[in-house]
Amino acid sequence: MVINEIDGVDWESMGHTYGPASDVPGWLRGMASVDPGVRDEAFSGFYNAAHHQGDVYPCTAASLPFLFEMADSAATPDRGSVIELLLSIGRESLDKDPEGVYFTPDGTESRAHVDALAVIDERAEAFVRWVTDPDQQVRRPAIEGLGLFLDNSARAVEVLRSLLPGNGLVARLLVVRTVATVALRDAAVHATASGWLEALAGDTAQVPEVRLAALVHRVRCTPGELGGAVVPAAVGLIRQITPAGTGGDDGASCRAGSEPGVAAGTVPSPGVPPQIAAAFEDLERHGRVHAPTTSVLGTLHTLLGDRVLERTALLAEQLFSADPGVRYDAIRMAKELIGQWRGDHSGLVVLIAGCLLPEDAYTSAAAAEALGALGPVSEPAREPLAAYVEAARAEHGPRVWAARERLVRRAYQEAVRALAYLGDLRALPGVLAALDEGTDDWRAVQVAGHLGGAAGDLTPRLSKLLAEVNFADSSQSMSANALVSALRELADPAAAPALTSAIVAAVREEQWHTAASALNTLASFGPGSAFALEVVRQLADVEDLHVRGAAAAALWEREGNAAGVVPRLVELLDTHRQQEAAEVLGRIGQAAAPALPHLRTVLTAGYDWARVYAAAALWDIGGDAEAPAVVETLLAAWAENDATSNHVLACLSRMGPAARPALPRVREELTLLRRSGRYHSISHDEELQAACRSVTACL
């Protein structure tokens, strides 16, 4: 290797990168180190310095000859990772406009993607050598690279087809997918490649996984020919897949039922909120693949798109599969289908609940987590969830929330949380145990607010936890806000003293967001103690606009003096907190009439959310006289940003007959297949559909 010649390149002339360009030679050398730790650091450094978030810089292109040389050398310890990097750079370069000019972060014009592709094209023959390498970690990225970068498409197809015998299952599935990629890249080989895929799909001598891949990628080559026979054929092949994988597993997938480090959970680093640490664990977990066919089936679901009934039938078969890996990965796919598309999903929900198996905590945790994410749609799983929770308590004891076995603990916690989201008090013992013992109590706090029937048990515990928050430590702000949110959902005025103390502490430490949230929660309780009112009065004119608006709302709710509150809210209409101000003015109603001229001005604001809140306040204050402008504004904002739809419908519902001009758009919403609503979340979309049906019935 000529790795020592790296310094012969003027790296600083290569332009600005996310990290110093001068670091790139060091990272390149490190990739060839025999020390695994050095290699890991080098790859990570290169991705950050020269390939950050997929970007291709001049120094990235300049690195390619050295990367090719490393990949070709038998002395390189981890050639597969080097080829993965080459593949990533090439794929990102192909995705850019070949005639386009891009800009580096410092504003310099760059055509580095063109330069990168030129280097890869010159050396594309290397991929032909690598696809037959004895190391499967080298072969896999090389197969995909061959399909993307070899100019001679006919030769690419020929080489790929020759690889099918003698490779492991994962590599064979990759070969099938790559043949389709070549066919889509070059029309000259489309017929040949499609014919081979069709013949392969019907070849009973092949294992069902390969036949399934050929079936799906044949359709991928010509999606317009996706007929009604594809899903039944796919279902038939899924039924033939055996748990052991008849084609042999060459190690690319993770089998369901096990997880590294199951004995004890990770301890977050000091200063890192446990919610953040758990989010990274979830990200790693959700990136796992447990069956070789998962990518194939994901492609088929993408091709089927809005054909929800066919996708549901396919998922039902996946969830019934004899292969635990296929079943496990189907849970996520089913959750995504239900989350993206409307319809009666009760059958799929029941099948997901069927994966709550006491003997398989790993799969049970995934099923319970999915059911929790489905919100109100998970109602058909209520009894299976309750049964799983009770069975876990019976087997592992009342302290199962804090069980030493990580998988048992996570499965139980997820099942309790999913049950709590449904407002089912059978989740209460688990939630109370968490709050009392402190193990993963933040996970119980997140769902405690849904158990309103147990406010008497929960409010004292949550108030105590809120009193223990150190507001001088910014890392505790997430916990504080979660506690405040839970107390607001419980709507128990007994929390007022704890909230008032939290407001004082948060303001002292300038934790303005938390102070405002606590003020809003306090306001939702209505009139209360003189002490709380005195604290609120002191905050009505603070510098922070978020807190000032929340204090004005709390003043109105706790003493009902419109004359003292409306001028403050009108002043906020000229700030970035105009939405909150308009919302409170609407709650005040006719007594806020002096704000009407200012609200009419906000109807012309550039921000759609500000217009929606102002229009709703205009109706709540001015009534029928404002109706034409209100409906026009709401419909325009809805058309511009469908995330506003829940707020739009809430106002239309209050307007009664005055909302009649909006009826066509409301009816149209009910015909749509894809979920809508704020954040396109299931709960918001279900609320949106219910509101649309209510408005339609009334009008």
C-alpha positions as CSV (number, residue, x, y, z in Angstrom):
1,M,0.0,0.0,0.0
2,V,1.1,3.6,-0.5
3,I,-0.7,4.8,2.6
4,N,2.3,6.9,3.4
5,E,1.7,8.9,0.3
6,I,-1.5,10.3,1.8
7,D,0.4,13.4,3.1
8,G,1.3,14.2,-0.5
9,V,-2.2,15.6,-1.0
10,D,-2.9,19.2,-0.1
11,W,-5.9,18.3,2.1
12,E,-6.6,21.9,3.2
13,S,-7.2,22.9,-0.4
14,M,-10.0,20.4,-0.4
15,G,-12.4,22.8,1.2
16,H,-14.2,23.0,4.6
17,T,-15.7,19.9,6.1
18,Y,-17.6,19.2,9.2
19,G,-14.3,18.5,10.8
20,P,-10.8,19.8,9.9
21,A,-9.7,18.6,6.5
22,S,-6.2,18.1,7.9
23,D,-7.6,15.2,10.1
24,V,-8.6,13.1,7.1
25,P,-5.1,11.6,6.4
26,G,-5.0,10.4,10.0
27,W,-8.4,8.8,9.8
28,L,-7.4,7.0,6.6
29,R,-4.3,5.6,8.2
30,G,-6.3,4.6,11.3
31,M,-8.6,2.5,9.1
32,A,-5.7,0.2,8.3
33,S,-4.6,-0.2,11.9
34,V,-4.5,-3.7,13.4
35,D,-6.0,-2.2,16.6
36,P,-9.8,-2.6,16.5
37,G,-10.3,0.5,18.8
38,V,-8.1,2.6,16.5
39,R,-10.0,1.4,13.5
40,D,-13.4,2.2,15.0
41,E,-12.3,5.7,16.0
42,A,-10.8,6.2,12.5
43,F,-14.0,5.2,10.7
44,S,-16.1,7.3,13.0
45,G,-13.8,10.3,12.5
46,F,-13.8,10.0,8.7
47,Y,-17.6,9.8,8.6
48,N,-17.8,12.9,10.8
49,A,-15.0,14.8,9.1
50,A,-15.4,13.9,5.4
51,H,-18.8,12.2,5.0
52,H,-21.0,13.9,7.6
53,Q,-24.7,12.9,7.2
54,G,-23.8,11.6,3.7
55,D,-22.3,14.8,2.4
56,V,-19.5,14.5,-0.3
57,Y,-16.8,17.1,0.0
58,P,-13.7,17.7,-2.1
59,C,-11.6,15.9,0.5
60,T,-14.1,13.0,0.3
61,A,-13.4,12.6,-3.4
62,A,-9.7,13.0,-2.8
63,S,-9.8,10.1,-0.3
64,L,-11.3,7.6,-2.7
65,P,-8.0,6.3,-4.3
66,F,-6.6,5.5,-0.9
67,L,-9.9,3.8,0.1
68,F,-9.8,1.6,-3.0
69,E,-6.2,0.7,-2.3
70,M,-7.0,-0.3,1.3
71,A,-10.0,-2.4,0.1
72,D,-7.7,-4.2,-2.4
73,S,-5.0,-5.0,0.1
74,A,-5.1,-8.3,2.0
75,A,-3.2,-6.5,4.8
76,T,-6.2,-4.3,5.6
77,P,-7.9,-5.8,8.7
78,D,-11.5,-4.7,7.9
79,R,-11.9,-4.5,4.2
80,G,-15.6,-4.9,4.3
81,S,-16.1,-1.6,6.2
82,V,-13.8,0.2,3.7
83,I,-16.0,-1.1,0.9
84,E,-19.1,-0.1,2.8
85,L,-17.7,3.4,3.0
86,L,-16.9,3.4,-0.7
87,L,-20.5,2.3,-1.4
88,S,-21.9,5.0,0.8
89,I,-19.9,7.8,-0.9
90,G,-20.8,6.5,-4.3
91,R,-24.5,6.1,-3.5
92,E,-24.7,9.6,-2.1
93,S,-22.9,11.0,-5.2
94,L,-25.3,9.2,-7.5
95,D,-28.3,10.7,-5.7
96,K,-27.1,14.2,-6.5
97,D,-27.8,16.1,-9.8
98,P,-24.9,15.2,-12.1
99,E,-25.1,18.7,-13.6
100,G,-25.6,20.5,-10.2
101,V,-23.3,22.6,-8.2
102,Y,-23.5,22.2,-4.4
103,F,-22.0,24.4,-1.6
104,T,-19.8,23.3,1.3
105,P,-20.7,24.7,4.8
106,D,-18.4,27.7,4.3
107,G,-20.3,28.6,1.0
108,T,-17.7,27.3,-1.5
109,E,-19.0,25.9,-4.7
110,S,-18.4,22.2,-5.1
111,R,-18.9,19.5,-7.7
112,A,-17.2,16.9,-5.5
113,H,-19.9,14.4,-6.2
114,V,-19.0,14.5,-9.9
115,D,-15.3,14.1,-9.0
116,A,-16.1,11.2,-6.7
117,L,-18.1,9.3,-9.4
118,A,-15.3,9.8,-11.8
119,V,-12.9,8.1,-9.4
120,I,-15.3,5.3,-8.7
121,D,-16.0,4.7,-12.4
122,E,-12.3,4.4,-13.1
123,R,-12.0,1.7,-10.5
124,A,-15.4,0.0,-10.8
125,E,-13.7,-3.2,-12.0
126,A,-12.6,-3.7,-8.4
127,F,-16.2,-4.6,-7.4
128,V,-16.1,-7.5,-9.9
129,R,-13.1,-8.9,-8.0
130,W,-14.6,-8.3,-4.6
131,V,-17.9,-10.1,-5.2
132,T,-16.0,-13.4,-5.2
133,D,-13.9,-12.6,-2.2
134,P,-13.8,-15.4,0.5
135,D,-14.8,-12.9,3.1
136,Q,-18.6,-12.5,3.1
137,Q,-18.2,-9.0,4.8
138,V,-16.4,-8.0,1.6
139,R,-18.8,-9.7,-0.8
140,R,-22.0,-8.0,0.5
141,P,-21.2,-4.3,-0.1
142,A,-19.3,-5.3,-3.3
143,I,-22.5,-6.9,-4.7
144,E,-24.4,-3.7,-4.3
145,G,-21.5,-1.6,-5.6
146,L,-21.3,-3.8,-8.7
147,G,-24.9,-3.1,-9.5
148,L,-24.5,0.6,-9.1
149,F,-21.2,1.4,-10.6
150,L,-20.2,-1.1,-13.4
151,D,-20.9,0.7,-16.7
152,N,-21.4,-2.5,-18.6
153,S,-24.9,-3.5,-17.3
154,A,-25.1,-6.7,-19.3
155,R,-21.9,-7.9,-17.7
156,A,-23.1,-6.8,-14.3
157,V,-26.2,-8.9,-14.6
158,E,-24.2,-11.8,-15.9
159,V,-21.7,-11.6,-13.0
160,L,-24.6,-11.2,-10.4
161,R,-26.5,-14.2,-11.7
162,S,-23.3,-16.4,-11.5
163,L,-23.1,-15.5,-7.7
164,L,-26.4,-17.1,-6.8
165,P,-25.0,-20.6,-6.2
166,G,-22.5,-21.0,-3.4
167,N,-23.5,-17.9,-1.4
168,G,-25.3,-17.7,1.9
169,L,-29.0,-16.7,2.0
170,V,-28.4,-13.0,2.8
171,A,-26.0,-12.7,-0.1
172,R,-28.4,-14.4,-2.5
173,L,-31.2,-12.1,-1.5
174,L,-28.8,-9.2,-2.1
175,V,-27.9,-10.6,-5.6
176,V,-31.6,-10.7,-6.5
177,R,-32.2,-7.1,-5.3
178,T,-29.1,-5.9,-7.1
179,V,-30.2,-7.4,-10.4
180,A,-33.4,-5.4,-10.2
181,T,-31.4,-2.3,-9.4
182,V,-29.4,-2.8,-12.6
183,A,-32.6,-3.3,-14.6
184,L,-34.0,-0.1,-13.3
185,R,-30.7,1.7,-14.0
186,D,-30.4,0.6,-17.6
187,A,-33.4,-0.1,-19.9
188,A,-31.1,-2.2,-22.2
189,V,-31.0,-5.0,-19.7
190,H,-34.5,-4.6,-18.2
191,A,-36.1,-7.4,-20.2
192,T,-33.3,-9.9,-19.5
193,A,-33.2,-9.1,-15.8
194,S,-37.0,-9.2,-15.4
195,G,-37.2,-12.5,-17.2
196,W,-34.6,-14.0,-15.0
197,L,-36.3,-12.8,-11.9
198,E,-39.7,-14.2,-13.1
199,A,-38.1,-17.6,-13.8
200,L,-36.4,-17.6,-10.4
201,A,-39.7,-16.8,-8.6
202,G,-41.2,-19.9,-10.1
203,D,-38.2,-22.2,-9.6
204,T,-39.3,-24.7,-6.9
205,A,-35.7,-25.9,-6.5
206,Q,-34.9,-22.6,-4.8
207,V,-35.6,-21.9,-1.2
208,P,-38.8,-19.8,-0.5
209,E,-36.8,-16.8,0.7
210,V,-35.1,-16.5,-2.7
211,R,-38.3,-17.1,-4.6
212,L,-40.0,-14.4,-2.5
213,A,-37.2,-11.9,-3.2
214,A,-37.4,-12.7,-6.9
215,L,-41.2,-12.2,-6.9
216,V,-41.0,-8.9,-5.1
217,H,-38.1,-7.5,-7.2
218,R,-39.7,-8.6,-10.4
219,V,-42.6,-6.4,-9.4
220,R,-40.2,-3.6,-8.4
221,C,-38.8,-3.6,-12.0
222,T,-42.3,-3.0,-13.4
223,P,-44.6,-1.7,-10.6
224,G,-47.3,-1.0,-13.1
225,E,-47.8,-4.7,-13.4
226,L,-48.6,-5.2,-9.7
227,G,-51.7,-7.3,-10.0
228,G,-53.9,-9.1,-7.5
229,A,-51.9,-12.4,-7.7
230,V,-48.7,-11.0,-6.1
231,V,-49.9,-10.9,-2.5
232,P,-51.4,-14.4,-2.5
233,A,-48.1,-15.7,-4.1
234,A,-46.1,-13.9,-1.4
235,V,-48.3,-15.4,1.3
236,G,-47.8,-18.9,0.0
237,L,-44.0,-18.4,0.0
238,I,-44.0,-17.0,3.6
239,R,-45.8,-20.1,4.7
240,Q,-43.0,-22.2,3.4
241,I,-40.3,-20.4,5.4
242,T,-39.0,-22.5,8.2
243,P,-37.8,-21.2,11.6
244,A,-34.2,-22.4,10.9
245,G,-34.1,-20.8,7.4
246,T,-33.7,-23.6,4.9
247,G,-31.2,-21.6,2.8
248,G,-28.8,-21.2,5.7
249,D,-28.1,-17.9,7.5
250,D,-24.8,-16.2,6.8
251,G,-25.1,-14.0,9.8
252,A,-26.5,-10.7,8.6
253,S,-29.7,-10.9,10.7
254,C,-30.3,-11.0,14.4
255,R,-32.5,-13.8,15.7
256,A,-35.5,-12.8,17.8
257,G,-35.5,-13.8,21.4
258,S,-32.1,-12.6,22.6
259,E,-30.5,-9.3,23.4
260,P,-27.0,-8.4,24.5
261,G,-26.6,-7.5,28.1
262,V,-29.9,-8.9,29.3
263,A,-28.9,-9.2,33.0
264,A,-28.8,-5.5,33.8
265,G,-29.7,-2.2,32.0
266,T,-27.2,0.5,31.1
267,V,-26.5,3.3,33.6
268,P,-26.8,6.7,32.0
269,S,-23.6,8.9,32.1
270,P,-23.7,11.6,34.7
271,G,-25.8,14.6,33.5
272,V,-27.5,12.6,30.7
273,P,-31.3,12.4,31.3
274,P,-32.4,8.8,31.4
275,Q,-35.0,9.6,28.7
276,I,-32.1,10.5,26.4
277,A,-30.1,7.4,27.2
278,A,-33.2,5.2,26.6
279,A,-33.9,7.0,23.3
280,F,-30.5,5.9,22.0
281,E,-31.1,2.4,23.2
282,D,-34.4,2.4,21.4
283,L,-32.8,3.7,18.2
284,E,-30.2,0.9,18.2
285,R,-33.0,-1.7,18.9
286,H,-35.3,-0.5,16.2
287,G,-32.4,-0.7,13.7
288,R,-32.1,-4.4,14.2
289,V,-33.3,-6.9,11.5
290,H,-34.3,-10.3,12.7
291,A,-35.0,-12.1,9.4
292,P,-33.3,-12.1,6.0
293,T,-36.6,-11.5,4.3
294,T,-37.4,-8.3,6.2
295,S,-36.0,-6.0,3.6
296,V,-37.8,-7.9,0.8
297,L,-41.2,-7.7,2.6
298,G,-40.6,-4.0,3.4
299,T,-40.1,-3.4,-0.3
300,L,-43.3,-5.2,-1.1
301,H,-45.2,-3.1,1.4
302,T,-43.7,0.1,-0.2
303,L,-44.8,-1.1,-3.7
304,L,-48.4,-1.9,-2.4
305,G,-48.7,1.6,-0.9
306,D,-52.3,2.5,-0.2
307,R,-53.6,-1.0,-0.9
308,V,-54.3,-1.4,2.8
309,L,-56.4,-4.6,2.6
310,E,-53.7,-6.5,0.7
311,R,-51.0,-5.2,3.0
312,T,-53.1,-6.3,6.0
313,A,-53.4,-9.8,4.6
314,L,-49.7,-9.9,4.0
315,L,-48.9,-8.7,7.6
316,A,-51.4,-11.3,9.0
317,E,-49.3,-14.0,7.4
318,Q,-46.1,-12.4,8.6
319,L,-47.4,-12.3,12.2
320,F,-48.4,-16.0,11.8
321,S,-45.1,-17.1,10.4
322,A,-43.3,-20.1,11.8
323,D,-40.1,-18.0,11.8
324,P,-39.8,-15.9,15.0
325,G,-37.7,-13.4,13.2
326,V,-40.3,-12.8,10.5
327,R,-42.9,-12.4,13.3
328,Y,-40.8,-10.0,15.3
329,D,-40.1,-7.7,12.3
330,A,-43.7,-7.8,11.3
331,I,-44.7,-6.1,14.5
332,R,-42.9,-2.9,13.5
333,M,-44.3,-3.1,9.9
334,A,-47.8,-3.5,11.3
335,K,-47.3,-0.5,13.6
336,E,-46.2,1.5,10.7
337,L,-49.1,0.5,8.5
338,I,-51.6,1.4,11.3
339,G,-49.8,4.6,12.0
340,Q,-49.9,5.8,8.3
341,W,-53.2,4.6,7.0
342,R,-56.8,4.8,8.2
343,G,-59.1,1.8,8.4
344,D,-60.3,-0.9,10.7
345,H,-57.1,-2.3,12.0
346,S,-58.6,-4.3,14.9
347,G,-57.6,-7.6,13.3
348,L,-53.9,-6.5,13.1
349,V,-54.0,-5.2,16.7
350,V,-55.3,-8.6,17.9
351,L,-52.5,-10.3,16.0
352,I,-49.9,-8.0,17.6
353,A,-51.4,-8.7,21.0
354,G,-50.9,-12.4,20.1
355,C,-47.2,-11.8,20.3
356,L,-47.4,-11.1,24.0
357,L,-45.9,-14.4,25.0
358,P,-44.7,-14.9,28.6
359,E,-42.0,-17.3,27.4
360,D,-40.6,-14.8,24.9
361,A,-40.0,-11.5,26.7
362,Y,-38.0,-10.0,23.8
363,T,-40.9,-10.3,21.4
364,S,-43.4,-9.4,24.1
365,A,-41.6,-6.1,24.7
366,A,-41.8,-5.2,21.0
367,A,-45.4,-6.1,20.9
368,A,-46.3,-4.1,24.0
369,E,-44.3,-1.1,22.8
370,A,-46.1,-1.2,19.5
371,L,-49.5,-1.4,21.2
372,G,-48.6,1.6,23.4
373,A,-47.7,3.6,20.3
374,L,-51.0,2.8,18.7
375,G,-53.0,4.8,21.3
376,P,-56.7,4.5,21.1
377,V,-56.5,2.0,18.2
378,S,-55.0,-0.5,20.6
379,E,-58.4,-1.0,22.4
380,P,-58.8,-4.6,21.1
381,A,-55.6,-5.5,22.9
382,R,-56.8,-4.3,26.3
383,E,-57.5,-7.8,27.8
384,P,-54.4,-9.5,26.4
385,L,-52.3,-6.6,27.8
386,A,-54.0,-7.0,31.2
387,A,-53.5,-10.7,31.1
388,Y,-49.8,-10.3,30.3
389,V,-49.3,-7.8,33.1
390,E,-51.0,-10.1,35.7
391,A,-49.1,-13.1,34.5
392,A,-45.8,-11.3,34.8
393,R,-46.6,-10.2,38.3
394,A,-47.6,-13.7,39.3
395,E,-44.4,-15.2,37.9
396,H,-41.9,-12.6,38.9
397,G,-43.5,-10.9,41.9
398,P,-44.8,-7.4,42.6
399,R,-41.4,-5.9,42.0
400,V,-41.3,-7.1,38.4
401,W,-41.1,-3.4,37.2
402,A,-37.6,-3.4,38.6
403,A,-36.7,-7.0,37.7
404,R,-33.0,-7.8,37.3
405,E,-33.5,-9.5,34.0
406,R,-33.5,-6.7,31.5
407,L,-35.9,-8.3,29.0
408,V,-38.4,-9.3,31.6
409,R,-38.3,-5.8,33.0
410,R,-38.7,-4.0,29.7
411,A,-41.5,-6.3,28.5
412,Y,-43.5,-5.7,31.7
413,Q,-42.9,-2.0,31.7
414,E,-44.0,-1.7,28.1
415,A,-47.2,-3.7,28.8
416,V,-48.0,-1.6,31.8
417,R,-47.5,1.6,29.8
418,A,-49.7,0.3,26.9
419,L,-52.4,-0.6,29.4
420,A,-52.1,2.8,31.1
421,Y,-52.5,4.6,27.8
422,L,-55.9,3.0,27.6
423,G,-56.8,4.4,31.0
424,D,-57.0,0.9,32.5
425,L,-56.5,0.9,36.2
426,R,-55.0,-2.6,36.1
427,A,-51.8,-0.8,35.2
428,L,-51.9,1.1,38.5
429,P,-49.9,-1.4,40.6
430,G,-47.0,-1.2,38.2
431,V,-47.0,2.6,38.0
432,L,-47.2,3.0,41.8
433,A,-44.4,0.5,42.3
434,A,-42.2,2.5,39.9
435,L,-43.0,5.8,41.6
436,D,-42.4,4.4,45.1
437,E,-39.2,2.6,44.3
438,G,-37.6,4.9,41.8
439,T,-36.5,2.4,39.2
440,D,-37.2,3.8,35.8
441,D,-39.8,6.0,37.5
442,W,-39.7,8.4,34.6
443,R,-41.3,5.8,32.4
444,A,-44.2,5.5,34.8
445,V,-44.5,9.3,34.9
446,Q,-45.0,9.5,31.2
447,V,-48.3,7.4,31.4
448,A,-49.5,8.3,34.9
449,G,-51.7,11.2,33.6
450,H,-53.8,8.7,31.7
451,L,-55.0,7.1,34.9
452,G,-57.3,9.8,36.0
453,G,-59.4,7.4,38.1
454,A,-56.4,7.0,40.4
455,A,-55.6,10.7,40.9
456,G,-55.9,10.3,44.7
457,D,-53.0,7.8,44.6
458,L,-50.9,9.4,41.9
459,T,-51.1,13.2,42.7
460,P,-49.2,13.0,46.0
461,R,-46.5,10.8,44.6
462,L,-46.0,13.0,41.5
463,S,-46.1,16.1,43.6
464,K,-43.4,14.7,45.9
465,L,-41.2,13.9,42.8
466,L,-41.7,17.4,41.5
467,A,-40.6,18.9,44.9
468,E,-37.4,16.9,44.6
469,V,-36.4,18.3,41.2
470,N,-33.3,20.4,41.3
471,F,-34.1,23.3,39.0
472,A,-30.5,24.4,39.0
473,D,-29.6,21.3,37.1
474,S,-30.8,21.7,33.5
475,S,-30.5,18.0,32.8
476,Q,-33.6,17.5,35.1
477,S,-35.8,19.8,33.0
478,M,-37.2,16.9,31.0
479,S,-38.3,15.1,34.2
480,A,-39.8,18.3,35.6
481,N,-41.9,18.9,32.5
482,A,-43.1,15.3,32.4
483,L,-44.2,15.6,36.0
484,V,-46.0,18.9,35.3
485,S,-47.7,17.3,32.2
486,A,-48.9,14.3,34.2
487,L,-50.3,16.5,36.9
488,R,-52.2,18.6,34.4
489,E,-53.7,15.4,32.8
490,L,-54.8,14.2,36.3
491,A,-56.5,17.6,36.9
492,D,-56.3,17.2,40.6
493,P,-56.3,20.6,42.4
494,A,-54.4,19.0,45.3
495,A,-51.3,19.4,43.1
496,A,-51.5,23.2,43.3
497,P,-49.1,23.7,46.2
498,A,-46.4,21.6,44.5
499,L,-46.9,23.4,41.2
500,T,-46.7,26.8,42.9
501,S,-43.4,25.9,44.6
502,A,-42.1,24.5,41.3
503,I,-43.0,27.8,39.5
504,V,-41.0,29.8,42.1
505,A,-38.0,27.5,41.8
506,A,-38.1,27.4,38.0
507,V,-38.2,31.2,37.8
508,R,-35.4,31.5,40.2
509,E,-33.2,29.3,38.0
510,E,-34.6,30.9,34.8
511,Q,-36.1,27.6,33.7
512,W,-38.7,29.6,31.8
513,H,-40.3,26.8,29.8
514,T,-40.9,24.7,32.9
515,A,-42.3,27.7,34.7
516,A,-44.7,28.4,31.9
517,S,-45.9,24.8,31.7
518,A,-46.5,24.7,35.5
519,L,-48.4,28.0,35.3
520,N,-50.6,26.6,32.5
521,T,-51.3,23.5,34.6
522,L,-52.1,25.7,37.7
523,A,-54.5,27.8,35.5
524,S,-56.3,24.6,34.4
525,F,-57.3,24.0,38.1
526,G,-59.4,27.2,38.2
527,P,-59.6,29.5,41.3
528,G,-57.3,28.5,44.2
529,S,-55.2,29.6,47.1
530,A,-54.2,33.2,47.7
531,F,-50.6,32.2,47.9
532,A,-50.7,30.7,44.3
533,L,-52.5,33.9,43.1
534,E,-49.8,36.1,44.6
535,V,-47.0,34.1,42.8
536,V,-48.9,34.4,39.5
537,R,-49.4,38.2,39.9
538,Q,-45.6,38.6,40.3
539,L,-45.0,36.9,36.9
540,A,-47.6,38.7,34.8
541,D,-45.0,41.3,33.7
542,V,-41.7,39.4,33.6
543,E,-39.4,39.7,30.7
544,D,-39.8,36.1,29.4
545,L,-42.8,36.2,27.0
546,H,-43.7,32.6,27.5
547,V,-44.0,32.9,31.2
548,R,-45.8,36.3,30.9
549,G,-48.5,34.7,28.6
550,A,-48.9,31.7,30.9
551,A,-49.2,34.0,34.0
552,A,-51.9,36.1,32.2
553,A,-53.8,32.9,31.5
554,A,-53.5,31.8,35.1
555,L,-54.6,35.2,36.4
556,W,-57.8,35.0,34.3
557,E,-58.6,31.4,35.4
558,R,-57.9,32.1,39.1
559,E,-59.6,35.5,39.5
560,G,-61.6,36.1,36.3
561,N,-60.7,39.8,35.9
562,A,-60.8,40.4,32.2
563,A,-60.0,44.1,32.6
564,G,-56.6,43.3,34.1
565,V,-55.7,40.5,31.7
566,V,-56.9,41.5,28.2
567,P,-54.5,44.5,27.8
568,R,-51.5,42.2,28.6
569,L,-52.7,39.6,26.1
570,V,-53.3,42.2,23.4
571,E,-49.7,43.3,23.9
572,L,-48.5,39.7,23.4
573,L,-50.4,39.6,20.1
574,D,-47.5,41.7,18.6
575,T,-44.9,39.1,19.8
576,H,-43.9,35.5,18.9
577,R,-46.3,34.3,21.6
578,Q,-49.4,35.5,19.7
579,Q,-50.8,32.0,19.5
580,E,-51.0,31.5,23.3
581,A,-52.4,35.1,23.7
582,A,-55.1,34.4,21.1
583,E,-56.0,31.1,22.7
584,V,-56.5,32.7,26.1
585,L,-58.5,35.6,24.7
586,G,-60.8,33.1,23.1
587,R,-61.3,31.5,26.5
588,I,-62.2,34.8,28.0
589,G,-64.9,35.3,25.4
590,Q,-67.1,38.4,24.9
591,A,-65.3,40.2,27.8
592,A,-62.2,40.2,25.5
593,A,-64.0,42.3,22.8
594,P,-61.3,45.1,23.0
595,A,-58.9,42.6,21.4
596,L,-61.0,42.1,18.3
597,P,-59.2,44.7,16.1
598,H,-55.9,43.3,17.0
599,L,-57.0,39.7,16.3
600,R,-58.3,40.7,12.9
601,T,-54.9,42.0,12.1
602,V,-53.3,38.7,13.0
603,L,-55.5,37.0,10.3
604,T,-53.0,38.3,7.8
605,A,-50.0,37.0,9.6
606,G,-47.5,34.9,7.6
607,Y,-47.6,32.0,10.1
608,D,-50.5,29.7,9.5
609,W,-50.7,28.6,13.2
610,A,-51.1,32.3,14.3
611,R,-53.9,32.8,11.8
612,V,-55.7,29.6,13.1
613,Y,-55.6,30.7,16.8
614,A,-56.6,34.2,15.9
615,A,-59.6,33.0,13.8
616,A,-60.7,30.7,16.6
617,A,-60.5,33.6,19.1
618,L,-62.4,35.9,16.8
619,W,-65.3,33.4,16.7
620,D,-65.2,32.8,20.5
621,I,-65.3,36.5,21.2
622,G,-67.3,38.0,18.3
623,G,-69.5,35.1,17.2
624,D,-71.6,35.2,14.0
625,A,-70.4,38.6,12.9
626,E,-66.9,37.2,12.5
627,A,-68.0,33.9,10.9
628,P,-67.2,34.5,7.2
629,A,-63.6,35.7,7.9
630,V,-63.1,32.9,10.4
631,V,-64.2,30.1,8.1
632,E,-62.1,31.5,5.2
633,T,-59.0,31.8,7.4
634,L,-59.4,28.3,8.9
635,L,-59.9,26.6,5.5
636,A,-56.9,28.5,4.0
637,A,-54.6,27.5,6.9
638,W,-55.9,23.9,6.7
639,A,-55.0,23.7,3.0
640,E,-51.6,25.2,3.6
641,N,-50.7,23.0,6.6
642,D,-52.8,20.0,7.4
643,A,-51.2,19.8,10.8
644,T,-53.6,22.6,11.8
645,S,-56.6,20.4,11.1
646,N,-57.3,19.4,14.7
647,H,-57.5,23.0,15.8
648,V,-59.5,24.0,12.7
649,L,-62.1,21.3,13.4
650,A,-62.3,22.2,17.1
651,C,-63.3,25.7,16.1
652,L,-65.7,24.5,13.3
653,S,-67.3,22.2,15.9
654,R,-68.0,25.2,18.1
655,M,-69.4,27.3,15.3
656,G,-72.4,25.1,14.5
657,P,-74.4,26.2,11.4
658,A,-72.0,29.1,10.8
659,A,-69.4,26.5,9.7
660,R,-71.6,25.2,6.8
661,P,-69.2,26.7,4.1
662,A,-66.5,24.3,5.4
663,L,-68.7,21.2,5.0
664,P,-67.3,20.1,1.5
665,R,-63.7,20.1,2.9
666,V,-64.8,18.3,6.0
667,R,-66.5,15.6,3.9
668,E,-63.4,15.4,1.7
669,E,-61.3,14.7,4.8
670,L,-63.3,11.6,5.6
671,T,-62.6,10.1,2.2
672,L,-58.8,10.3,2.6
673,L,-56.9,7.0,3.2
674,R,-53.7,8.4,4.7
675,R,-53.7,9.7,8.3
676,S,-53.6,13.4,8.8
677,G,-53.9,15.6,11.9
678,R,-51.2,17.2,14.0
679,Y,-47.9,15.3,13.7
680,H,-49.9,12.8,11.6
681,S,-50.2,10.8,14.9
682,I,-52.7,8.1,15.4
683,S,-54.4,9.8,18.3
684,H,-54.7,13.1,16.6
685,D,-56.0,11.6,13.4
686,E,-58.6,9.5,15.2
687,E,-59.7,12.7,17.0
688,L,-59.8,14.5,13.6
689,Q,-62.0,11.9,12.0
690,A,-64.4,11.9,15.0
691,A,-64.6,15.7,14.8
692,C,-65.3,15.5,11.1
693,R,-68.1,13.0,11.6
694,S,-69.6,15.2,14.3
695,V,-69.5,18.3,12.2
696,T,-71.0,16.5,9.2
697,A,-73.8,15.1,11.4
698,C,-74.6,18.5,12.8
699,L,-74.7,20.2,9.5
